[in-house]
Amino acid sequence: MDLRKPSGLFFTLLGAILLAVSATGPGRHAPLTDVNINLYAGIGMLIFGGLLLWMAHRHS
């Protein structure tokens, strides 16, 4: 079984949720920093999930 497709779907879904939560709440960031880490983590997960889905599609 190829794990790239379910892993890609998981990371894409989680990244989309994290991106939506961080984009809708302007004051939602870690209390010790001014950086919205949820936004950057969501973007990174979307990119990683998309890469896994692309590799799974290319392989099949």
PDBQT receptor file of N, H, CA, C and O in Angstrom, charges set to zero:
ATOM      1  N   MET A   1       0.839  -1.185   0.000  1.00  0.00    +0.000 N 
ATOM      2  CA  MET A   1       0.000   0.000   0.000  1.00  0.00    +0.000 C 
ATOM      3  C   MET A   1       0.881   1.245   0.000  1.00  0.00    +0.000 C 
ATOM      4  O   MET A   1       1.848   1.340   0.755  1.00  0.00    +0.000 OA
ATOM      5  N   ASP A   2       0.537   2.173  -0.840  1.00  0.00    +0.000 N 
ATOM      6  H   ASP A   2      -0.249   2.096  -1.454  1.00  0.00    +0.000 HD
ATOM      7  CA  ASP A   2       1.276   3.423  -0.946  1.00  0.00    +0.000 C 
ATOM      8  C   ASP A   2       0.745   4.408   0.091  1.00  0.00    +0.000 C 
ATOM      9  O   ASP A   2      -0.431   4.770   0.065  1.00  0.00    +0.000 OA
ATOM     10  N   LEU A   3       1.601   4.834   0.989  1.00  0.00    +0.000 N 
ATOM     11  H   LEU A   3       2.556   4.540   1.010  1.00  0.00    +0.000 HD
ATOM     12  CA  LEU A   3       1.176   5.724   2.075  1.00  0.00    +0.000 C 
ATOM     13  C   LEU A   3       1.235   7.199   1.704  1.00  0.00    +0.000 C 
ATOM     14  O   LEU A   3       0.868   8.053   2.511  1.00  0.00    +0.000 OA
ATOM     15  N   ARG A   4       1.685   7.504   0.506  1.00  0.00    +0.000 N 
ATOM     16  H   ARG A   4       1.983   6.810  -0.150  1.00  0.00    +0.000 HD
ATOM     17  CA  ARG A   4       1.778   8.914   0.120  1.00  0.00    +0.000 C 
ATOM     18  C   ARG A   4       0.411   9.568  -0.023  1.00  0.00    +0.000 C 
ATOM     19  O   ARG A   4       0.238  10.731   0.340  1.00  0.00    +0.000 OA
ATOM     20  N   LYS A   5      -0.561   8.829  -0.550  1.00  0.00    +0.000 N 
ATOM     21  H   LYS A   5      -0.421   7.884  -0.845  1.00  0.00    +0.000 HD
ATOM     22  CA  LYS A   5      -1.884   9.427  -0.768  1.00  0.00    +0.000 C 
ATOM     23  C   LYS A   5      -2.609   9.724   0.547  1.00  0.00    +0.000 C 
ATOM     24  O   LYS A   5      -3.055  10.856   0.731  1.00  0.00    +0.000 OA
ATOM     25  N   PRO A   6      -2.752   8.750   1.488  1.00  0.00    +0.000 N 
ATOM     26  CA  PRO A   6      -3.435   9.102   2.742  1.00  0.00    +0.000 C 
ATOM     27  C   PRO A   6      -2.661  10.123   3.576  1.00  0.00    +0.000 C 
ATOM     28  O   PRO A   6      -3.262  10.977   4.229  1.00  0.00    +0.000 OA
ATOM     29  N   SER A   7      -1.330  10.037   3.555  1.00  0.00    +0.000 N 
ATOM     30  H   SER A   7      -0.842   9.343   3.025  1.00  0.00    +0.000 HD
ATOM     31  CA  SER A   7      -0.534  11.025   4.293  1.00  0.00    +0.000 C 
ATOM     32  C   SER A   7      -0.673  12.408   3.671  1.00  0.00    +0.000 C 
ATOM     33  O   SER A   7      -0.771  13.408   4.381  1.00  0.00    +0.000 OA
ATOM     34  N   GLY A   8      -0.681  12.461   2.351  1.00  0.00    +0.000 N 
ATOM     35  H   GLY A   8      -0.601  11.648   1.773  1.00  0.00    +0.000 HD
ATOM     36  CA  GLY A   8      -0.866  13.737   1.663  1.00  0.00    +0.000 C 
ATOM     37  C   GLY A   8      -2.221  14.346   1.950  1.00  0.00    +0.000 C 
ATOM     38  O   GLY A   8      -2.333  15.553   2.162  1.00  0.00    +0.000 OA
ATOM     39  N   LEU A   9      -3.265  13.506   1.958  1.00  0.00    +0.000 N 
ATOM     40  H   LEU A   9      -3.174  12.525   1.785  1.00  0.00    +0.000 HD
ATOM     41  CA  LEU A   9      -4.602  14.000   2.292  1.00  0.00    +0.000 C 
ATOM     42  C   LEU A   9      -4.658  14.516   3.724  1.00  0.00    +0.000 C 
ATOM     43  O   LEU A   9      -5.264  15.554   3.991  1.00  0.00    +0.000 OA
ATOM     44  N   PHE A  10      -4.023  13.787   4.648  1.00  0.00    +0.000 N 
ATOM     45  H   PHE A  10      -3.531  12.944   4.431  1.00  0.00    +0.000 HD
ATOM     46  CA  PHE A  10      -4.014  14.200   6.053  1.00  0.00    +0.000 C 
ATOM     47  C   PHE A  10      -3.311  15.544   6.226  1.00  0.00    +0.000 C 
ATOM     48  O   PHE A  10      -3.849  16.447   6.866  1.00  0.00    +0.000 OA
ATOM     49  N   PHE A  11      -2.115  15.679   5.662  1.00  0.00    +0.000 N 
ATOM     50  H   PHE A  11      -1.677  14.945   5.142  1.00  0.00    +0.000 HD
ATOM     51  CA  PHE A  11      -1.372  16.929   5.817  1.00  0.00    +0.000 C 
ATOM     52  C   PHE A  11      -2.069  18.091   5.113  1.00  0.00    +0.000 C 
ATOM     53  O   PHE A  11      -2.049  19.217   5.609  1.00  0.00    +0.000 OA
ATOM     54  N   THR A  12      -2.680  17.827   3.967  1.00  0.00    +0.000 N 
ATOM     55  H   THR A  12      -2.696  16.912   3.563  1.00  0.00    +0.000 HD
ATOM     56  CA  THR A  12      -3.404  18.884   3.262  1.00  0.00    +0.000 C 
ATOM     57  C   THR A  12      -4.616  19.341   4.060  1.00  0.00    +0.000 C 
ATOM     58  O   THR A  12      -4.861  20.541   4.186  1.00  0.00    +0.000 OA
ATOM     59  N   LEU A  13      -5.371  18.397   4.598  1.00  0.00    +0.000 N 
ATOM     60  H   LEU A  13      -5.172  17.422   4.496  1.00  0.00    +0.000 HD
ATOM     61  CA  LEU A  13      -6.543  18.743   5.405  1.00  0.00    +0.000 C 
ATOM     62  C   LEU A  13      -6.137  19.491   6.674  1.00  0.00    +0.000 C 
ATOM     63  O   LEU A  13      -6.737  20.510   7.014  1.00  0.00    +0.000 OA
ATOM     64  N   LEU A  14      -5.121  18.987   7.371  1.00  0.00    +0.000 N 
ATOM     65  H   LEU A  14      -4.633  18.159   7.094  1.00  0.00    +0.000 HD
ATOM     66  CA  LEU A  14      -4.667  19.640   8.594  1.00  0.00    +0.000 C 
ATOM     67  C   LEU A  14      -4.102  21.029   8.308  1.00  0.00    +0.000 C 
ATOM     68  O   LEU A  14      -4.328  21.963   9.077  1.00  0.00    +0.000 OA
ATOM     69  N   GLY A  15      -3.372  21.166   7.211  1.00  0.00    +0.000 N 
ATOM     70  H   GLY A  15      -3.188  20.407   6.586  1.00  0.00    +0.000 HD
ATOM     71  CA  GLY A  15      -2.838  22.469   6.830  1.00  0.00    +0.000 C 
ATOM     72  C   GLY A  15      -3.930  23.460   6.489  1.00  0.00    +0.000 C 
ATOM     73  O   GLY A  15      -3.833  24.638   6.832  1.00  0.00    +0.000 OA
ATOM     74  N   ALA A  16      -4.985  22.982   5.806  1.00  0.00    +0.000 N 
ATOM     75  H   ALA A  16      -5.064  22.025   5.528  1.00  0.00    +0.000 HD
ATOM     76  CA  ALA A  16      -6.103  23.863   5.462  1.00  0.00    +0.000 C 
ATOM     77  C   ALA A  16      -6.845  24.319   6.712  1.00  0.00    +0.000 C 
ATOM     78  O   ALA A  16      -7.236  25.482   6.813  1.00  0.00    +0.000 OA
ATOM     79  N   ILE A  17      -7.040  23.413   7.659  1.00  0.00    +0.000 N 
ATOM     80  H   ILE A  17      -6.723  22.469   7.577  1.00  0.00    +0.000 HD
ATOM     81  CA  ILE A  17      -7.711  23.777   8.917  1.00  0.00    +0.000 C 
ATOM     82  C   ILE A  17      -6.872  24.790   9.685  1.00  0.00    +0.000 C 
ATOM     83  O   ILE A  17      -7.393  25.795  10.169  1.00  0.00    +0.000 OA
ATOM     84  N   LEU A  18      -5.579  24.528   9.797  1.00  0.00    +0.000 N 
ATOM     85  H   LEU A  18      -5.156  23.711   9.404  1.00  0.00    +0.000 HD
ATOM     86  CA  LEU A  18      -4.693  25.431  10.533  1.00  0.00    +0.000 C 
ATOM     87  C   LEU A  18      -4.607  26.793   9.854  1.00  0.00    +0.000 C 
ATOM     88  O   LEU A  18      -4.571  27.823  10.527  1.00  0.00    +0.000 OA
ATOM     89  N   LEU A  19      -4.575  26.801   8.548  1.00  0.00    +0.000 N 
ATOM     90  H   LEU A  19      -4.605  25.964   8.002  1.00  0.00    +0.000 HD
ATOM     91  CA  LEU A  19      -4.538  28.058   7.804  1.00  0.00    +0.000 C 
ATOM     92  C   LEU A  19      -5.831  28.841   7.990  1.00  0.00    +0.000 C 
ATOM     93  O   LEU A  19      -5.796  30.059   8.159  1.00  0.00    +0.000 OA
ATOM     94  N   ALA A  20      -6.968  28.158   7.962  1.00  0.00    +0.000 N 
ATOM     95  H   ALA A  20      -6.997  27.168   7.824  1.00  0.00    +0.000 HD
ATOM     96  CA  ALA A  20      -8.260  28.831   8.141  1.00  0.00    +0.000 C 
ATOM     97  C   ALA A  20      -8.395  29.404   9.546  1.00  0.00    +0.000 C 
ATOM     98  O   ALA A  20      -8.882  30.522   9.716  1.00  0.00    +0.000 OA
ATOM     99  N   VAL A  21      -7.970  28.653  10.546  1.00  0.00    +0.000 N 
ATOM    100  H   VAL A  21      -7.574  27.745  10.408  1.00  0.00    +0.000 HD
ATOM    101  CA  VAL A  21      -8.062  29.129  11.929  1.00  0.00    +0.000 C 
ATOM    102  C   VAL A  21      -7.154  30.338  12.144  1.00  0.00    +0.000 C 
ATOM    103  O   VAL A  21      -7.549  31.307  12.792  1.00  0.00    +0.000 OA
ATOM    104  N   SER A  22      -5.955  30.280  11.607  1.00  0.00    +0.000 N 
ATOM    105  H   SER A  22      -5.634  29.492  11.081  1.00  0.00    +0.000 HD
ATOM    106  CA  SER A  22      -5.022  31.394  11.824  1.00  0.00    +0.000 C 
ATOM    107  C   SER A  22      -5.398  32.623  11.001  1.00  0.00    +0.000 C 
ATOM    108  O   SER A  22      -5.102  33.748  11.406  1.00  0.00    +0.000 OA
ATOM    109  N   ALA A  23      -6.038  32.426   9.864  1.00  0.00    +0.000 N 
ATOM    110  H   ALA A  23      -6.277  31.512   9.536  1.00  0.00    +0.000 HD
ATOM    111  CA  ALA A  23      -6.414  33.571   9.028  1.00  0.00    +0.000 C 
ATOM    112  C   ALA A  23      -7.667  34.268   9.545  1.00  0.00    +0.000 C 
ATOM    113  O   ALA A  23      -7.816  35.475   9.352  1.00  0.00    +0.000 OA
ATOM    114  N   THR A  24      -8.575  33.535  10.201  1.00  0.00    +0.000 N 
ATOM    115  H   THR A  24      -8.454  32.555  10.358  1.00  0.00    +0.000 HD
ATOM    116  CA  THR A  24      -9.818  34.145  10.673  1.00  0.00    +0.000 C 
ATOM    117  C   THR A  24      -9.650  34.870  11.999  1.00  0.00    +0.000 C 
ATOM    118  O   THR A  24     -10.399  35.802  12.290  1.00  0.00    +0.000 OA
ATOM    119  N   GLY A  25      -8.687  34.461  12.799  1.00  0.00    +0.000 N 
ATOM    120  H   GLY A  25      -8.079  33.703  12.562  1.00  0.00    +0.000 HD
ATOM    121  CA  GLY A  25      -8.480  35.115  14.084  1.00  0.00    +0.000 C 
ATOM    122  C   GLY A  25      -7.223  35.950  14.067  1.00  0.00    +0.000 C 
ATOM    123  O   GLY A  25      -6.126  35.398  14.150  1.00  0.00    +0.000 OA
ATOM    124  N   PRO A  26      -7.341  37.280  13.962  1.00  0.00    +0.000 N 
ATOM    125  CA  PRO A  26      -6.142  38.112  13.853  1.00  0.00    +0.000 C 
ATOM    126  C   PRO A  26      -5.270  38.096  15.106  1.00  0.00    +0.000 C 
ATOM    127  O   PRO A  26      -4.063  38.320  15.012  1.00  0.00    +0.000 OA
ATOM    128  N   GLY A  27      -5.841  37.843  16.249  1.00  0.00    +0.000 N 
ATOM    129  H   GLY A  27      -6.821  37.661  16.326  1.00  0.00    +0.000 HD
ATOM    130  CA  GLY A  27      -5.058  37.845  17.478  1.00  0.00    +0.000 C 
ATOM    131  C   GLY A  27      -4.647  36.465  17.946  1.00  0.00    +0.000 C 
ATOM    132  O   GLY A  27      -4.193  36.310  19.079  1.00  0.00    +0.000 OA
ATOM    133  N   ARG A  28      -4.795  35.474  17.108  1.00  0.00    +0.000 N 
ATOM    134  H   ARG A  28      -5.164  35.601  16.188  1.00  0.00    +0.000 HD
ATOM    135  CA  ARG A  28      -4.477  34.102  17.508  1.00  0.00    +0.000 C 
ATOM    136  C   ARG A  28      -3.038  33.762  17.141  1.00  0.00    +0.000 C 
ATOM    137  O   ARG A  28      -2.754  33.280  16.045  1.00  0.00    +0.000 OA
ATOM    138  N   HIS A  29      -2.155  34.020  18.065  1.00  0.00    +0.000 N 
ATOM    139  H   HIS A  29      -2.385  34.412  18.956  1.00  0.00    +0.000 HD
ATOM    140  CA  HIS A  29      -0.767  33.616  17.893  1.00  0.00    +0.000 C 
ATOM    141  C   HIS A  29      -0.209  33.255  19.251  1.00  0.00    +0.000 C 
ATOM    142  O   HIS A  29      -0.828  33.525  20.281  1.00  0.00    +0.000 OA
ATOM    143  N   ALA A  30       0.957  32.646  19.251  1.00  0.00    +0.000 N 
ATOM    144  H   ALA A  30       1.459  32.427  18.415  1.00  0.00    +0.000 HD
ATOM    145  CA  ALA A  30       1.576  32.225  20.503  1.00  0.00    +0.000 C 
ATOM    146  C   ALA A  30       1.819  33.443  21.390  1.00  0.00    +0.000 C 
ATOM    147  O   ALA A  30       2.203  34.500  20.890  1.00  0.00    +0.000 OA
ATOM    148  N   PRO A  31       1.603  33.311  22.693  1.00  0.00    +0.000 N 
ATOM    149  CA  PRO A  31       1.712  34.480  23.568  1.00  0.00    +0.000 C 
ATOM    150  C   PRO A  31       3.137  35.024  23.711  1.00  0.00    +0.000 C 
ATOM    151  O   PRO A  31       3.308  36.183  24.089  1.00  0.00    +0.000 OA
ATOM    152  N   LEU A  32       4.150  34.226  23.423  1.00  0.00    +0.000 N 
ATOM    153  H   LEU A  32       4.011  33.285  23.116  1.00  0.00    +0.000 HD
ATOM    154  CA  LEU A  32       5.518  34.686  23.627  1.00  0.00    +0.000 C 
ATOM    155  C   LEU A  32       6.166  35.268  22.375  1.00  0.00    +0.000 C 
ATOM    156  O   LEU A  32       7.320  35.695  22.415  1.00  0.00    +0.000 OA
ATOM    157  N   THR A  33       5.442  35.288  21.284  1.00  0.00    +0.000 N 
ATOM    158  H   THR A  33       4.504  34.941  21.252  1.00  0.00    +0.000 HD
ATOM    159  CA  THR A  33       6.014  35.804  20.042  1.00  0.00    +0.000 C 
ATOM    160  C   THR A  33       4.960  36.586  19.261  1.00  0.00    +0.000 C 
ATOM    161  O   THR A  33       3.759  36.393  19.447  1.00  0.00    +0.000 OA
ATOM    162  N   ASP A  34       5.423  37.453  18.403  1.00  0.00    +0.000 N 
ATOM    163  H   ASP A  34       6.399  37.610  18.252  1.00  0.00    +0.000 HD
ATOM    164  CA  ASP A  34       4.510  38.226  17.557  1.00  0.00    +0.000 C 
ATOM    165  C   ASP A  34       4.262  37.549  16.216  1.00  0.00    +0.000 C 
ATOM    166  O   ASP A  34       3.483  38.040  15.400  1.00  0.00    +0.000 OA
ATOM    167  N   VAL A  35       4.930  36.418  15.991  1.00  0.00    +0.000 N 
ATOM    168  H   VAL A  35       5.563  36.018  16.654  1.00  0.00    +0.000 HD
ATOM    169  CA  VAL A  35       4.806  35.695  14.727  1.00  0.00    +0.000 C 
ATOM    170  C   VAL A  35       3.600  34.771  14.790  1.00  0.00    +0.000 C 
ATOM    171  O   VAL A  35       3.404  34.074  15.785  1.00  0.00    +0.000 OA
ATOM    172  N   ASN A  36       2.791  34.757  13.740  1.00  0.00    +0.000 N 
ATOM    173  H   ASN A  36       2.950  35.323  12.931  1.00  0.00    +0.000 HD
ATOM    174  CA  ASN A  36       1.641  33.864  13.663  1.00  0.00    +0.000 C 
ATOM    175  C   ASN A  36       2.129  32.507  13.155  1.00  0.00    +0.000 C 
ATOM    176  O   ASN A  36       2.057  32.220  11.961  1.00  0.00    +0.000 OA
ATOM    177  N   ILE A  37       2.624  31.680  14.071  1.00  0.00    +0.000 N 
ATOM    178  H   ILE A  37       2.683  31.913  15.042  1.00  0.00    +0.000 HD
ATOM    179  CA  ILE A  37       3.232  30.403  13.705  1.00  0.00    +0.000 C 
ATOM    180  C   ILE A  37       2.215  29.443  13.106  1.00  0.00    +0.000 C 
ATOM    181  O   ILE A  37       2.581  28.588  12.299  1.00  0.00    +0.000 OA
ATOM    182  N   ASN A  38       0.943  29.567  13.484  1.00  0.00    +0.000 N 
ATOM    183  H   ASN A  38       0.646  30.261  14.139  1.00  0.00    +0.000 HD
ATOM    184  CA  ASN A  38      -0.083  28.698  12.908  1.00  0.00    +0.000 C 
ATOM    185  C   ASN A  38      -0.238  28.946  11.411  1.00  0.00    +0.000 C 
ATOM    186  O   ASN A  38      -0.482  28.011  10.648  1.00  0.00    +0.000 OA
ATOM    187  N   LEU A  39      -0.101  30.182  10.996  1.00  0.00    +0.000 N 
ATOM    188  H   LEU A  39       0.096  30.941  11.616  1.00  0.00    +0.000 HD
ATOM    189  CA  LEU A  39      -0.193  30.515   9.578  1.00  0.00    +0.000 C 
ATOM    190  C   LEU A  39       0.943  29.861   8.801  1.00  0.00    +0.000 C 
ATOM    191  O   LEU A  39       0.717  29.243   7.760  1.00  0.00    +0.000 OA
ATOM    192  N   TYR A  40       2.164  29.998   9.309  1.00  0.00    +0.000 N 
ATOM    193  H   TYR A  40       2.348  30.500  10.154  1.00  0.00    +0.000 HD
ATOM    194  CA  TYR A  40       3.319  29.429   8.620  1.00  0.00    +0.000 C 
ATOM    195  C   TYR A  40       3.306  27.903   8.656  1.00  0.00    +0.000 C 
ATOM    196  O   TYR A  40       3.692  27.263   7.678  1.00  0.00    +0.000 OA
ATOM    197  N   ALA A  41       2.872  27.316   9.759  1.00  0.00    +0.000 N 
ATOM    198  H   ALA A  41       2.558  27.836  10.553  1.00  0.00    +0.000 HD
ATOM    199  CA  ALA A  41       2.776  25.856   9.842  1.00  0.00    +0.000 C 
ATOM    200  C   ALA A  41       1.700  25.335   8.895  1.00  0.00    +0.000 C 
ATOM    201  O   ALA A  41       1.884  24.295   8.263  1.00  0.00    +0.000 OA
ATOM    202  N   GLY A  42       0.585  26.042   8.792  1.00  0.00    +0.000 N 
ATOM    203  H   GLY A  42       0.436  26.887   9.305  1.00  0.00    +0.000 HD
ATOM    204  CA  GLY A  42      -0.475  25.646   7.865  1.00  0.00    +0.000 C 
ATOM    205  C   GLY A  42      -0.019  25.697   6.421  1.00  0.00    +0.000 C 
ATOM    206  O   GLY A  42      -0.324  24.796   5.639  1.00  0.00    +0.000 OA
ATOM    207  N   ILE A  43       0.704  26.738   6.063  1.00  0.00    +0.000 N 
ATOM    208  H   ILE A  43       0.951  27.470   6.698  1.00  0.00    +0.000 HD
ATOM    209  CA  ILE A  43       1.227  26.848   4.698  1.00  0.00    +0.000 C 
ATOM    210  C   ILE A  43       2.222  25.725   4.420  1.00  0.00    +0.000 C 
ATOM    211  O   ILE A  43       2.204  25.122   3.347  1.00  0.00    +0.000 OA
ATOM    212  N   GLY A  44       3.087  25.451   5.388  1.00  0.00    +0.000 N 
ATOM    213  H   GLY A  44       3.102  25.941   6.260  1.00  0.00    +0.000 HD
ATOM    214  CA  GLY A  44       4.057  24.367   5.224  1.00  0.00    +0.000 C 
ATOM    215  C   GLY A  44       3.396  23.010   5.078  1.00  0.00    +0.000 C 
ATOM    216  O   GLY A  44       3.825  22.191   4.265  1.00  0.00    +0.000 OA
ATOM    217  N   MET A  45       2.350  22.765   5.865  1.00  0.00    +0.000 N 
ATOM    218  H   MET A  45       2.002  23.430   6.526  1.00  0.00    +0.000 HD
ATOM    219  CA  MET A  45       1.639  21.490   5.765  1.00  0.00    +0.000 C 
ATOM    220  C   MET A  45       0.903  21.369   4.438  1.00  0.00    +0.000 C 
ATOM    221  O   MET A  45       0.853  20.286   3.855  1.00  0.00    +0.000 OA
ATOM    222  N   LEU A  46       0.329  22.470   3.954  1.00  0.00    +0.000 N 
ATOM    223  H   LEU A  46       0.370  23.350   4.428  1.00  0.00    +0.000 HD
ATOM    224  CA  LEU A  46      -0.327  22.444   2.644  1.00  0.00    +0.000 C 
ATOM    225  C   LEU A  46       0.671  22.126   1.532  1.00  0.00    +0.000 C 
ATOM    226  O   LEU A  46       0.370  21.342   0.631  1.00  0.00    +0.000 OA
ATOM    227  N   ILE A  47       1.834  22.722   1.591  1.00  0.00    +0.000 N 
ATOM    228  H   ILE A  47       2.079  23.359   2.323  1.00  0.00    +0.000 HD
ATOM    229  CA  ILE A  47       2.859  22.464   0.580  1.00  0.00    +0.000 C 
ATOM    230  C   ILE A  47       3.334  21.016   0.657  1.00  0.00    +0.000 C 
ATOM    231  O   ILE A  47       3.458  20.347  -0.369  1.00  0.00    +0.000 OA
ATOM    232  N   PHE A  48       3.599  20.530   1.871  1.00  0.00    +0.000 N 
ATOM    233  H   PHE A  48       3.499  21.073   2.704  1.00  0.00    +0.000 HD
ATOM    234  CA  PHE A  48       4.068  19.157   2.045  1.00  0.00    +0.000 C 
ATOM    235  C   PHE A  48       3.005  18.152   1.619  1.00  0.00    +0.000 C 
ATOM    236  O   PHE A  48       3.320  17.171   0.945  1.00  0.00    +0.000 OA
ATOM    237  N   GLY A  49       1.750  18.382   2.002  1.00  0.00    +0.000 N 
ATOM    238  H   GLY A  49       1.494  19.178   2.550  1.00  0.00    +0.000 HD
ATOM    239  CA  GLY A  49       0.659  17.497   1.601  1.00  0.00    +0.000 C 
ATOM    240  C   GLY A  49       0.454  17.501   0.102  1.00  0.00    +0.000 C 
ATOM    241  O   GLY A  49       0.224  16.451  -0.497  1.00  0.00    +0.000 OA
ATOM    242  N   GLY A  50       0.534  18.668  -0.508  1.00  0.00    +0.000 N 
ATOM    243  H   GLY A  50       0.720  19.521  -0.022  1.00  0.00    +0.000 HD
ATOM    244  CA  GLY A  50       0.420  18.754  -1.961  1.00  0.00    +0.000 C 
ATOM    245  C   GLY A  50       1.552  18.027  -2.669  1.00  0.00    +0.000 C 
ATOM    246  O   GLY A  50       1.339  17.396  -3.705  1.00  0.00    +0.000 OA
ATOM    247  N   LEU A  51       2.746  18.113  -2.115  1.00  0.00    +0.000 N 
ATOM    248  H   LEU A  51       2.919  18.626  -1.274  1.00  0.00    +0.000 HD
ATOM    249  CA  LEU A  51       3.887  17.400  -2.683  1.00  0.00    +0.000 C 
ATOM    250  C   LEU A  51       3.686  15.888  -2.602  1.00  0.00    +0.000 C 
ATOM    251  O   LEU A  51       3.961  15.171  -3.564  1.00  0.00    +0.000 OA
ATOM    252  N   LEU A  52       3.207  15.405  -1.458  1.00  0.00    +0.000 N 
ATOM    253  H   LEU A  52       2.983  15.987  -0.677  1.00  0.00    +0.000 HD
ATOM    254  CA  LEU A  52       2.939  13.974  -1.321  1.00  0.00    +0.000 C 
ATOM    255  C   LEU A  52       1.850  13.516  -2.281  1.00  0.00    +0.000 C 
ATOM    256  O   LEU A  52       1.973  12.455  -2.893  1.00  0.00    +0.000 OA
ATOM    257  N   LEU A  53       0.786  14.300  -2.421  1.00  0.00    +0.000 N 
ATOM    258  H   LEU A  53       0.685  15.162  -1.924  1.00  0.00    +0.000 HD
ATOM    259  CA  LEU A  53      -0.284  13.940  -3.351  1.00  0.00    +0.000 C 
ATOM    260  C   LEU A  53       0.210  13.955  -4.795  1.00  0.00    +0.000 C 
ATOM    261  O   LEU A  53      -0.175  13.096  -5.589  1.00  0.00    +0.000 OA
ATOM    262  N   TRP A  54       1.049  14.911  -5.139  1.00  0.00    +0.000 N 
ATOM    263  H   TRP A  54       1.362  15.609  -4.494  1.00  0.00    +0.000 HD
ATOM    264  CA  TRP A  54       1.604  14.970  -6.480  1.00  0.00    +0.000 C 
ATOM    265  C   TRP A  54       2.485  13.753  -6.756  1.00  0.00    +0.000 C 
ATOM    266  O   TRP A  54       2.418  13.171  -7.839  1.00  0.00    +0.000 OA
ATOM    267  N   MET A  55       3.318  13.362  -5.775  1.00  0.00    +0.000 N 
ATOM    268  H   MET A  55       3.373  13.835  -4.895  1.00  0.00    +0.000 HD
ATOM    269  CA  MET A  55       4.171  12.189  -5.947  1.00  0.00    +0.000 C 
ATOM    270  C   MET A  55       3.344  10.911  -6.057  1.00  0.00    +0.000 C 
ATOM    271  O   MET A  55       3.695  10.022  -6.834  1.00  0.00    +0.000 OA
ATOM    272  N   ALA A  56       2.254  10.800  -5.297  1.00  0.00    +0.000 N 
ATOM    273  H   ALA A  56       1.970  11.522  -4.667  1.00  0.00    +0.000 HD
ATOM    274  CA  ALA A  56       1.389   9.623  -5.380  1.00  0.00    +0.000 C 
ATOM    275  C   ALA A  56       0.693   9.568  -6.736  1.00  0.00    +0.000 C 
ATOM    276  O   ALA A  56       0.546   8.492  -7.315  1.00  0.00    +0.000 OA
ATOM    277  N   HIS A  57       0.265  10.720  -7.241  1.00  0.00    +0.000 N 
ATOM    278  H   HIS A  57       0.384  11.594  -6.770  1.00  0.00    +0.000 HD
ATOM    279  CA  HIS A  57      -0.404  10.758  -8.543  1.00  0.00    +0.000 C 
ATOM    280  C   HIS A  57       0.579  10.441  -9.671  1.00  0.00    +0.000 C 
ATOM    281  O   HIS A  57       0.228   9.758 -10.633  1.00  0.00    +0.000 OA
ATOM    282  N   ARG A  58       1.797  10.933  -9.548  1.00  0.00    +0.000 N 
ATOM    283  H   ARG A  58       2.082  11.488  -8.766  1.00  0.00    +0.000 HD
ATOM    284  CA  ARG A  58       2.816  10.702 -10.569  1.00  0.00    +0.000 C 
ATOM    285  C   ARG A  58       3.230   9.239 -10.605  1.00  0.00    +0.000 C 
ATOM    286  O   ARG A  58       3.529   8.703 -11.673  1.00  0.00    +0.000 OA
ATOM    287  N   HIS A  59       3.250   8.588  -9.445  1.00  0.00    +0.000 N 
ATOM    288  H   HIS A  59       3.007   9.023  -8.578  1.00  0.00    +0.000 HD
ATOM    289  CA  HIS A  59       3.684   7.192  -9.348  1.00  0.00    +0.000 C 
ATOM    290  C   HIS A  59       2.639   6.228  -9.902  1.00  0.00    +0.000 C 
ATOM    291  O   HIS A  59       2.995   5.179 -10.438  1.00  0.00    +0.000 OA
ATOM    292  N   SER A  60       1.371   6.563  -9.783  1.00  0.00    +0.000 N 
ATOM    293  H   SER A  60       1.081   7.415  -9.347  1.00  0.00    +0.000 HD
ATOM    294  CA  SER A  60       0.317   5.627 -10.220  1.00  0.00    +0.000 C 
ATOM    295  C   SER A  60      -0.048   5.777 -11.679  1.00  0.00    +0.000 C 
ATOM    296  O   SER A  60      -0.914   5.057 -12.175  1.00  0.00    +0.000 OA
TER     297      SER A  60
